[in-house]
Amino acid sequence: MNRKQKDEQIIQAYQDDERMMILIYAQWCINNDLDPVALYNQAYPNQLRNDALIDALELTVSKQESEQIENQTVLNILQIFGNDNLAFIVQNEIEKRERK
């Protein structure tokens, strides 16, 4: 494997991981009766439509069909990928729910 192929493989692996992060976030939102697009727009109000998020929504299942996704898991994965603004919004939603 040459350098270019290795670089392409690394990029592809990162993109696959990023898609999984988006899917986990979207499913967590569904599981918690939250709108993933609305939360994303709160975190990043100046961004245009997020096609990766729209694609991920097509892969989500109903909350009855889904496995539980722990709050800390979604926070950790968002932070690993540098989505600190979104992690902040998610944390606020978690805190709102805990106050109820």
Backbone torsions as a table, in degrees:
resi	resn	phi	psi	omega
1	MET	NA	126.1	179.8
2	ASN	-84.4	175.0	-176.2
3	ARG	-59.8	-44.1	-178.4
4	LYS	-62.6	-43.3	179.6
5	GLN	-64.2	-40.9	179.5
6	LYS	-63.7	-44.0	177.7
7	ASP	-60.2	-43.9	179.2
8	GLU	-63.1	-38.1	178.9
9	GLN	-65.6	-40.5	179.2
10	ILE	-65.4	-44.1	179.0
11	ILE	-62.3	-43.8	-179.8
12	GLN	-62.8	-41.7	179.1
13	ALA	-63.4	-41.3	178.2
14	TYR	-63.7	-43.8	179.6
15	GLN	-63.8	-39.2	176.7
16	ASP	-62.7	-44.0	179.0
17	ASP	-64.2	-39.2	178.9
18	GLU	-64.3	-41.1	176.9
19	ARG	-62.5	-38.5	178.0
20	MET	-65.9	-40.0	177.1
21	MET	-60.0	-44.6	-179.4
22	ILE	-64.4	-41.1	178.9
23	LEU	-64.2	-42.5	178.4
24	ILE	-62.0	-44.5	177.6
25	TYR	-60.0	-49.0	-177.7
26	ALA	-61.6	-43.5	-179.4
27	GLN	-67.3	-38.8	176.7
28	TRP	-58.6	-43.5	178.5
29	CYS	-60.3	-47.9	178.9
30	ILE	-57.8	-45.7	-178.0
31	ASN	-62.4	-25.3	-177.1
32	ASN	-109.6	19.8	176.7
33	ASP	55.9	39.9	177.8
34	LEU	-116.4	152.8	178.3
35	ASP	-90.6	110.7	-176.7
36	PRO	-61.2	-35.5	-179.6
37	VAL	-69.7	-42.6	179.8
38	ALA	-62.9	-43.6	178.5
39	LEU	-64.5	-42.8	178.9
40	TYR	-59.8	-42.6	-179.9
41	ASN	-66.4	-30.3	174.4
42	GLN	-65.8	-41.2	-177.4
43	ALA	-72.9	-37.0	-175.4
44	TYR	-131.6	70.4	-173.1
45	PRO	-66.0	-21.3	-176.8
46	ASN	-92.5	-2.7	179.5
47	GLN	-86.2	149.1	174.5
48	LEU	-77.2	-174.7	179.6
49	ARG	-50.6	135.9	179.0
50	ASN	-97.7	99.4	-177.1
51	ASP	-63.3	-34.7	179.1
52	ALA	-63.2	-38.2	177.8
53	LEU	-68.8	-41.8	178.2
54	ILE	-61.3	-42.6	177.4
55	ASP	-62.4	-41.9	-179.0
56	ALA	-64.7	-35.4	-179.7
57	LEU	-60.9	-30.9	178.3
58	GLU	-68.1	-20.0	-178.3
59	LEU	-97.4	-6.8	-180.0
60	THR	-74.5	161.2	176.6
61	VAL	-120.8	170.1	177.6
62	SER	-63.7	158.3	-178.8
63	LYS	-65.2	-24.6	176.9
64	GLN	-69.5	-30.5	-179.0
65	GLU	-87.6	-15.1	-172.3
66	SER	-87.1	151.6	167.8
67	GLU	-74.7	154.1	176.1
68	GLN	-66.5	135.6	173.3
69	ILE	-113.5	118.3	-177.0
70	GLU	-67.0	145.6	178.9
71	ASN	-55.0	-45.7	-177.1
72	GLN	-64.6	-32.1	178.7
73	THR	-63.2	-48.2	-179.1
74	VAL	-66.6	-38.4	177.4
75	LEU	-63.1	-45.7	-179.3
76	ASN	-61.3	-46.5	-176.1
77	ILE	-68.0	-35.6	176.0
78	LEU	-63.7	-41.8	-178.8
79	GLN	-70.2	-36.0	177.5
80	ILE	-57.9	-38.0	-178.5
81	PHE	-92.0	10.8	174.2
82	GLY	77.1	18.6	178.2
83	ASN	-90.9	57.9	-175.6
84	ASP	-64.4	-38.0	178.7
85	ASN	-62.1	-43.9	179.5
86	LEU	-68.2	-39.6	177.2
87	ALA	-60.1	-37.9	178.2
88	PHE	-63.0	-44.6	179.2
89	ILE	-64.1	-43.7	178.5
90	VAL	-61.5	-44.6	179.0
91	GLN	-59.0	-41.3	177.2
92	ASN	-61.3	-41.6	178.7
93	GLU	-64.4	-39.6	178.4
94	ILE	-62.8	-44.9	-179.3
95	GLU	-65.3	-38.9	176.1
96	LYS	-58.1	-44.7	-177.8
97	ARG	-67.0	-37.8	-179.1
98	GLU	-69.8	-25.6	178.6
99	ARG	-76.3	-19.6	-177.4
100	LYS	-75.2	NA	NA
